Amino acid sequence: AQTDPGVQAASRGAGQPLASVTANNPVGILDFFNDGLDRFQNVEAVSGTDDVGLGPRFNMNQCSICHSQPAIGGTGPASNPEFKAVGNCANGVAQTRADQGVKAVACSTTNTTPSFITANGPTREARFPFFFNANGTVNTANPNGGVESLFTVSGRPDGATNCSLTQPSFAAAAAANNLIFRIPTPLFGTGLLENLDDSTLLINRNKNLANNLGIAGDFNRSGNDNTISRFGWKAQNKSLHIFAGEAYNVEMGITNLIMPNERALPGEDGNGGTGGTGLPASCLNLGLNGYPEDSNNPGTTGTATLDDASAFANFMRLLAPPAAGGVILNGVAVTAASIANGKSLFSSVGCATCHNSTLGNTQPSNVTPGLGGAAVNAFTDLEFHHMGTVLNDN
């Protein structure tokens, strides 16, 4: 039987900047990458003097905690950090990188660990496909689909003692089969995906349609300019900048220049005809600095002038794709012939019709030369597909 070889080793170069960034071309670009890498690892707090704005609802308190395997910018680690989030806030809360895993992120007096978050299971984001009726049944005529944040800041001693919030009804959703998940996607090479022009993607789609398997997909498009969007749960985000701002708000509850308003849960926000009126006043402006909680920094110089969301976008944009290489299976190198056989099967059964080994080359870049004229060997078509009733997430 086949054996899962495990995640790719970091020795293949994952987590490194593009070669032109390493060469600091243009001058100063390496500073932007390193600044973004540094901020990507910062631990966010509810209030204080730095890195504040966490919550009121959140999934975790640090970008890199969910994007760390096999290197910073990757996916969730084998040991699930969300499983360690709930603890005794009487001992304080995690404020520094060194403290992560030692102090609680969410208070055990106000939070429990959802059943689908396990010690060695995947790092997960949860959604309910449909809203519930008042009697607790699922209303399949009322789509939801919004992120149901795992934890609340209620009870944390750093500014949320008067904010009383309950977690979503995960147990009821699981019992009703009204629960879907996403895991963190690796961010390596996403700057290349961002720098593909629409015509290249459209030409690639037309090529894909010439198949005998009945496979077809389509693009999501920006509601602003109708160009092809390509990041997020349903490829709803046009750029890495928007993607970063959305993640900062949705995953950590931190308002920013792109997403400047505090986020309530679906239904709590009045969506779905639920009558919700948003977050209670006692849970607003917990950082005491006003909104947005993440903004630019007038009076500073260099990379310090940037807001965090812009710095995150720079880090993602400048990350190199992992280099191709050999495969180690159970400690033994897989032969080139076996890899070639797998590649042939991958195409013959139809996988490559959607998971294209290459999308073409990127357009010229005004950011760094490494983003321009580069082959995008991403094994994706950047389209979304109807996957049938069994895999349909509604």
Secondary structure, DSSP 8 states (H G I E B T S, - for coil): ------S--GGG-TT-B-HHHHTTSSTTHHHHHHHHHHHHT---BSSSSSSB---SEES-S-HHHHS-BSSTTSB--SS-GGGG-EE-GGG-B--SGGGBTTBBSEETTT----TT--TTS---EEE-SEEE-TTS-EEEEEE---B--SEE-TT-TTT-TT-------HHHHHHTT--EEE-----TTHHHHHT--HHHHHHHHHHHT--SS----B--B-TTT--B--BSTTS-BSSHHHHHHHHHHHHH---BSSS-S----TTTTSGGGT----S-GGGSSTTSS-S-SB---TT--GGGGS-HHHHHHHHHHTB--------EETTEE--HHHHHHHHHHHHHTTGGGTS-S---B----SS-GGGSS-B---S--S-B---HHHH---
